[in-house]
Amino acid sequence: MNLDTARQRIESAITQYGQHAAMAIELVINEVRSDMGYEAVNELIDEFDLELQYNIAPLESDVSSNS
């Protein structure tokens, strides 16, 4: 999957399910994470404000920031 396809799928889920789109969006997020990594996922989360709207938090990389 590429970012354009992911954007289309997220927009479609939001249009179709409104406030109940979180589950469909998470499926897209998981596929993006698998195909493209954390940075791409976080870009989509920021772009669509998914943390505020659907409680989908940005992903942390495999480097821990807890010191």
Secondary structure, 3 states (H helix, E strand, C coil): CCHHHHHHHHHHHHHHHHHHCHHHHHHHHHHHHHHHCHHHHHHHHHHCCHHHHHCCCCCCCCCCCCC
